[in-house]
Amino acid sequence: MSGDQGLCGDPARCGHQTAAGAGERETAAGAGERETAAGAGERETDAIAWSASATVGHIAVADNRLRGHLDAGLVDCRLTAAGKFRHGAARWWCVSHQTYWGVKADLARADDRCHAAALPLQLVRGPLLLALPPEQAGGQQRLCLTLRGDVIDVRGAGVEASVPALALAVAGLFRQSAITRLNVTPPALAAMAHADGCVDCARCGYPHLDLGPFAVRAHRRHTCGQCGHDATYSGAAMVSNPLYLIGQRVSLINAS
């Protein structure tokens, strides 16, 4: 395997390159970031969304504000400029659905929605938010997250709960200073089985998450879930997971 392909399994459709200006929102193709208006009737909501079938993910985030028809699991597309396709046309990366936008079929729809926009995601509103325990935490203060099927059992640090997903406050943990939360989802926790490190995107600095078959077989080339850049190479073949960086502070167990 030479790289991660996100929700899109067609390499011809998902040729990878870079993104820029993720903090801006414009409507002109080729610059900044833009968000579709499919969920304009619903305000931004604190929520975590994930796909059970993705091969790349986006769990280290600046915030968890999502917009869309969330009751149906439909999240608005967030399109970030991602360079150009091989034939020179502008290309965008959908952060919400982890796939590329900008082929003829996308342009024909004229709605700024990626091909995966109609696919419902797993979603939890108002997720449990916990502070990342200090490195010295032990005993009853040590946080333990156990995956049981599609539920995560949370024990320790004064908490006892079973949740679909949760978020950890991690400001200052990652090289990318914009990151304040690390979302713990069932696919991300399951992917820790073979994770042996965490590689940051060479372009935007966000940490990379391998999922699905890419979380089983080590590889060097990684596609960023934040900006779509696919030319980040780790020094050696590896399975990358941002949760790897909290392994000294949190017990991560897959009991499924």
N, C-alpha and C positions, 0 to 999 in steps of 0.2 A: 504494500500500500504506500503510495507516494504522498498522500495528503488527505485532508478531511473535506467532505463535500456537503456537510449540513443536511438540511431536509431534501435538497435536490440531489438525486442520484444520477443525473445525466451530466458527465464531464463536459460534453460539448456545449451544454447550456450553461454550465457553471464554471466557465473558465475563470481562474482566480487572479486578481491583482489587488491593488491597494486602495485605501480610502483616505480622505483628508477632511479637516474642518468639521469634526463630529460635533462641535459645540454650536454650530450655526444652523439656522433653518432658512432655506431659500427655496424658490420655486424653479429657478433656472437649472437645467441639467448640468452636471459636472462640478457643482460646488455645494458645500454645506450639507445640511440634513433636512429632510422634509417628512412630514407625517400626514397620512391620509385622513380624510374626514369621514370615514365609514362609521365611526362611533361618535360623531359630533354631538349626538343627543345625550351622551353620558360624560360626566366630568371625570377628570383623572382620579384614579383610585389606587390606594396602596395595595399592591397585589404581586404575586409571583406566578409566572406562567412557564410551562415547560412542555416539551414533546417527548413522548415515550419512544419515538423511533428515530430521533435525530442522531447524527454522527459527530456533531460539534455543538457546543453550548455556550451560554453567556450567563454566568452566575455571579461574577464579581462586578458589581454595579455601583453607579453613583447614587441611585435611589430606586425605589420599586414602584414608581408611578406609571400606571398603565391606563390606556384608554381604549374603548371599543365596546362591543356588545358582550360584556364579560359574563353575564349570566349564561350565555350560550358558548362560552369558551373562545369567543372570537376577539382577537386583539388587533388593534389598528397597526398597519405597517409603519415602520420607521426606516426610511430609506436614507442611507449614508453614501455619499459619493465614493465610488470604488474604482476609479481609473477608467479604462476602456476595454471593450471586447477586442478580440484579435483583428476584427475588420474595422476597428477605429471608432465604433459607436460608444457613446457614454454608457457606463455601467454603474449600477448602484447595488448596495448590499442591504438587505432587509434584516435589521437587528432583531425584530420581533420574531421572524420566522426562519432566520438563519439560512437564507438563500439569496441568489442574485436576481436582479430585476433589470430589464432594459432590452430584452429580445423583442422581435417584431410582434409576437403575441401580446406581450406586456404593453407595448406602445399602442397597439390596436384597441385595447380596452380603455385607454385614456383615463384611467382612474387612480393611477399611482398605487395600485395594489399588486403585490407579488402573486405568483401562481399558487402559493400556499395559504393565502389570506383567508380562504373559506374553510380551511381545515381547523376544527376545534382543538384547542390546547387544553392540557390539564391546568387548572388554575385554582388558587386559593386567595381570597380577599383578606385584608387585615392580618397578614401572617404574624405568627409569634416572632418577636424580635428580642434577642438576647445579647448581652455584652459578651465579647470573647474573654474567657477566663484568663487570668495571668498564667505565665509559664510555670509558676511554682504551685499552682492549685493542685490539690490532691484530696484523697478521701471523698467525703460527701460534697466537697466543693468542686470536684472534677466533673466536668460535663461529659455525659455519655449519650451518643446518638446511635440508635440501633434501627436498621432497616428491616421491617417485617412486611413483606409483600409490597403494597403501595402506601404503607404508613410508616412514619418515623417516630419511634419512642424516644422521648426526651427525659433523661434522668440526671439529677445532680444539680449543684449550684442553686438549691432551693426550688427546683422546678421538677414537676412530674406530669407529663402530658404526652398524648399521642396525636400527631398532627400530619397533614398531607405534605407539608414543607415548612421550613422556617428560615429566618434570616439572622445572621450574626453581625453585630456592629464591629467593623474591622478597620476603621479609619487609621491610616498610617502603616498598615500591614504590608501593602503592596507597593511596588515601585511607582505605579500610576496613582498619583495623589488624589485624583477625582473619586476613587473607589471608597465608599463608606460602608457598603454592605456585601456580605457573602451569602448567597442564597444556597441553602442545602435542600436539594430535591431528591426524590428517589433515584432517578437515573444517575445523578452526579455521585450520590453515595454508593450506588452499586458499582460505578466505574472505578472506585478506589481499589477494587480487588487486584488490579494489575498496575496501578499508578506507581511510578517510581521517581516523580519529580514534578516540577511545574515550569513551563517555559513561557516567557513573555513575548508578545507580538513585537517584532522588530520595528513596526511602524508606529503603532499607537501606545504600546506599553502595557496593554491589558493582558492578564494571564489567560492561558489557553486551556480549554476543557475538551478532552477526548471522550467521545461517547460511542455506544454501539460497538461495531467491529473494530473501530479505531482505539477503543479502550481495552482491547484484548491483545492486539498485536502491536509491538513497539515500532515506531517509524520516526523519521527525522524531519519530514516536511509537515508543517502545521498551518491550518487556515484559521484566522482570527474570527471569533464570534462577534466581536465588537465592530470591526471595520472591514472585514472581508479580505484582508491581506493574506496571500497564500505563500509568501516567500520567506517565512520564518523557519529556519533550520536549527534544530537542537544539535548540540555537540556530538551526541550519540543517539541512537534509536531509543525512543522512550515513549511512555504513555503519560501524558500531562494532565494534571488535575489541580485546580487551585486549592481544593480541600487538603492536599498533601501538606500545605504550609501550616496547617493548624493541628497536625497530628501529634505534636508535643503538648498541646493544651486541651485537646478534645479527643475522647475515645470514639472512633468511628467503626461501627460493627455492621456487617451485612449478615443478618440471620435468616434471609429469605431462602 
